[in-house]
Amino acid sequence: MPIPPPIACPERTKRIDDQCSVKTAFEWISQGGSLIFDGTYTNARQLLGALGRHIDARTNKRKPANDPSPRDAFNRYRQQQSQRVGLLNRVLIETEPGYRLVLKKAPDVSAACSAAFTPLTQKALLPLRQILGAVSAWEWRKKGLAINGLDQPLSVHYGVFSPVRGEYLDLVRSVPLPGGRIETAVDLGTGTGVIAALLAQRGVERVIATDTNPDAIACASENFERLGLNERITLLETNTFAPGQFKLIVCNPPWLPGRPTSALESAVYDPDSQMTRHFLHALAGHLESDGEGWLIMSDLAEHLQLRPAGTLEAWIDAGGLQLIEKHCTRPTHPRAADASDPLYQARSAESTCLWRLARRHKHLPASS
């Protein structure tokens, strides 16, 4: 379901053209003003990119007086990113109904914006950054994201988290399935539907895929149709478990406890780890006697001191669950090896694990 267009209603504006310098633009937006760009589309994009680099350079110059804790470094990083986005969203462009850009030499972005936002029926000022985000998402949606183990590229809709970190998908492809016939498995929080699709490709007869985000439901539905799996995968828009007991239930919840600031961030941040705690609390009651629950979770939160070490183990025990085995892998994304990244120490130590969980029987000890 597309979201409303990000119409800006600025109090202080200044019109600029292709001759405006980065310094002049930054001084104005840093003082709370907004810029209406009247030049060419290419130069508007170049100015926005230059402003982003200028903001990053200024941020990197401000070193903390003392070495912060990982938690302090993370909170500072999120605050800086929020401020950066807020500043860049002050570069506006005039837009006609139907998302026709007034900028000179502007391309037709109506299809991209209509896929991301609800119809625009009036003239409006829109942040250039958000227009470019919709265009980028549209191009990725058309091109698709190649996933090992799937016959067709995955379509990723605007506002749906892209599974670009392939290491956890490698775990889903390689970890042994519970023994015997798996008639039905459940994928909680399916997003693009990638995990449900991989389970179906591995031979699970039927998969129930759930999500609370209507955009994710639409995205996953398109992907299942493209992969020829729509008759084997059932979509449910819900934030609870599917009724019944199952041989396999998979959950890849948001990895970091925290408050999301956008629908897309809801795939990364979960206040007080609510989804993880709910999954572990209710899992035992939805597993068959010989079934397994798979929790896919990074330990980045522990390295950032956002969650005490041993918390997941305590929640597992409290849920009446037993750890069968834990399969882990290291991150392969570039920031994990970038020593200039403000969160490098935590990222370089991160592991992503698939926890194989079962109902704890009376003769088995609690997880240690």
N, C-alpha and C positions, 0 to 999 in steps of 0.2 A: 504494500500500500504506500504510494508516494506520500512524502511529507509536504506541508505547505512551503511555498517558495520563501527563501530567506530575505524577505523585503526589509530594507533598511530605512529607518526614519531618523536621520541624523539631525542634531540641533545646529551644528556648525559645519559648514561645507566650504570647500574651495575648489574651483574648476581648474584643472591642469591639462596640459597637452604633452606632446612628444618632447618638448624642450625642458620639462621639469627634471631637476636633478634629484638624485636619491637623498642627498642631505636636506633639501628643501621639503621633500615629501615626508621624510622621517620626522623632521622638526614639527610639522603640522599634526601628524597623526599621534605623535607622542604627547602632544598637548591636548588631546581629546577631540581633535577635529577629524573630519572625514574628507576624502578627496573624490571628486567626480572626474573621471578620466575622459577627455574629449578627443584623444588622438587616435592612432591606429591600434588595431588589435594586437599586432606583434609587439609594438612598443609597450603596450599595457602589460603584457605578459613579462616582458623583460624588466620593467620597473618593479613589478611584484616580486620577481625572483631576486633582483638586486636588493630590495628592501629586506627580504628574508635573510640574505647573507649579511647585510649590515646589522640586523638585529642579533644574529648569531655571533658576529664578531664582537659586538659590545657585551654580550652576555659572557663570552669566554674570557674577556678581560677582567671581569669582576670575580676574583678568587675569594673564597671564604677565608676569614681571618684564621680560623682553626680548622683542622681536619674534621669534617662532620662525620657523624655516624652514618651507616648506610641508609637508615630510615630518614635522617635529615637530608641526605643527598637526594634521595628519591622525592621527598616532598618539595624540595627546592626545584628539582627538575620538572615536576608536574606544574608547579607554579609558573616557572619560566615558559613552559610550552603553552600554558593557557594565556599568558600575557602576549606571547608571540602571535598566537592565533587571533587574539582580540585586536592587535595592531594591524595585522594584514587584512582583516575583514573590514577595515576602514577605507580600503581602496574600492570605490564603487563604480559601476557602469550603468548607464541608462538602458533600459530594456523595454521594448514594445510588447503588447499582448502576443502570446504565443511564443515567447522567448526569442524574439528577434532583436539581436544586439544592435545598438545604435552606432557602435564603434566603426570607424572606417576599416574596410577590408576584413570585416569579421566573418568567420565561417557560419554556416547554419548549425546552430546548437540546439534547435528545437527538439529533435528526437532525444538527445541526451538529457536535456533538462526535463522534458515531459516524462521520461522514465524515472527520474529522481524525485521530481516535485509535482504537486498538484497543478492543474492548469493556471496559467497566468492570464488574467482577463483584463488587466489594466496596465498602464505605464507604471514602471517601478524602478527604484534604484536597488541593484543587487550587488553583493560583494563579489568581485571578480574571482577571488580565491574559491568561493563555493561553486561558481559556474565552471571553473577549470576542474574542480573535483568531480563534478557531474560528467563532464566531457571525458575525463580520464577513466572513470568507472564505466562509462558507456563503451569506450574502446576496448577495455578489458573484457567487458561482457560479450562483445562481438567476437573478439579473438579467442577467449576462453583460456583457462588455466590448465595446463597439462598435469595430470596426476598419475604417478606410477600405479598400475593395477586397474586403471579405468580405460575403457575403449575410446571414449570421447573426451575432449577438453571440458572442464567444469565451467559453467556460467556463474559469474559472481555479480549479483545485483548491487546497486547503490544502497548503502546502509547495512549491508550484510558482510560480516567479517570474512576476509579471504584466507583460506588455509595455506598461506605461503610457507609456513614453517613445516617442512615435510618430514622432520625427524619423528614427530609423534604419529604421523600416518604410516611410517615404516614399521612402528610398533604394532599398529592395528593390522597391518598386512602379515606380520611374521609371528606374533605371539600365538602359541597353540590354542585352538578353540577348545571349549569343553568337550569331553569325549561323548560319543554317541550322536544321535540325530538331534539337530537344532531346528525344531519346527518354527519357533518364533523368537526373535531377538528384539530388543528395544534400544533405540538410540535417543537419549535424552538431550535436548538442546541441539538439534541436528544442524542448524545454520544452513550452509550450502547443500547439506545432505551427503557430504563426502564420506563420513564414517558409515552411514547406512548403506551407501552404494558399495563400499569396499566389503562390508559384511555380506551383502548379497552376492557380490562377485566371488567371495570365498565359499559360497555354497549354502549359506543360511537360507532356508526355504522362504521365510517371510520376515520382514522387518517392520516394526512400528517406529516411526520417526516423529518426535515431538518438538515443538518450539512455541514460544510465546510471541515471537516477532512475526507479524503478518508478511513483512518483506522476505523473511527467511523462508516462510512457508511457500510463498510464490517462487522464490529462487530454487528451493529444493524440488518443488514440483516440476519446474522446467528441466532441471538436471535429470530427474528420474525418467521423464519422458524422452529426453535426448539419449539416455543410456539404455532405453528399452526395459526399464525396471519398474515402471509405474504400476504394473499389475502385481508386483511382489512386495512393494513398499507402500505402507499406509501412513498418511500424514495426519497428525492430530495437533491442533492449536491448543495447547494446554501447558500449565506449569506444574502439573502433578504427574505421578506415575500412571502409565496405562493400567487399567484394571486387570487383575490376574497375576499368575506366577509364570516365570519365564526361565529358560535355560541360560540366557545371556542378556545382561543389561549393561550398556556402555554409557558412560557420562564423561564428557570433556568440558568441565565447567570453566568459568572465568578463573584465571590463575592467580589474580591478585586481589586481596581484600581492599576495597576502596569504593568511593562514590564515582560512578560514571558521569561524565558531563555531556554525553550524546548517546544516541541509540547504538552507534557503532562501538562506543567504548563499553557498552554493556556486555560485550563478548570478552572483554579483558578484565574489567573491574566488577567486583561483586561485593556490595556492602556487608561487612561482617561474615563473609564467606557463606552467605545464606544458602546458595544452591548446593555447595559441597556438603554442608552440614545436613541439609534436608535429604540429599541422596544417601549419605551414610546412615542416617537415622532410620530411613524407611526401607532401605534396600533389602534387608533380610526377609521382610514380610512379602516381598515380590519375587523372591528367587525360588525356583524348584529346589528340592532337597539336594540335588547334585549340580545345581546351577552356579554360575559365576557372575559377579559384578566387576566390571572393568572401570577403574577410575584413572583417567589420564590427567596427570597433574605435573606441573613444573615446580621445582623447589626454589624458584626465584624469590618468592615471598619470604622464605626463611632467610635467604642470603641478604635480603633488604631489611630484615628485622621487622617485617610487617606481620609475621606469624611466628610464634615461638616454635623452636624445633620440638618435635614429638607431638605436636597438636593433631596431625592427621592420624597418627597411631592411636591417640587417646579417643578420637571420634570413632575410629574403626572398632575399638574395643567396646565403647559405649553403645554402638549399634548392633552388638551381638554378632560381629563378623570376625572371620579368621583370614589372615593374610596367607594365601597359597604361595605366591611368588611375586617378586617385583622385577620388572624388566625396564632398564634405564638406558638412555642415550644422551649424548651431549649435543648442544646446539650447533648448528652449522651456519646460522645467519651471520652476516659480516660484522654486526656490532659486538658479537661475542669476542671478536679478535681485535677490536679497535680500542687501543689503549687511551685514545683521546675522548672516548665516550664517558660522560660523567658517571655512568653506572657500570663502568667496565669491570670493577672488582667483583660485583655480584653476577654480572652477565657471564664472565669468563669461568665462574665456578658453578654455573647452573647445570642441572640435570633435569631431563624430562622423563617421567616414569609412568609405566602402565602397571597399576596395582591390581593383581588378580585376587579377588575377594570371594569368600564363600560364607554361608551361614555357619556360625560356630556351634559345633555339636558339643554335648556335655563332656565327652571324653577328651576334647581338645583344649589345650591351655589357651589363655588369652594371648594376643599378639604382643610381642615384646618390643 
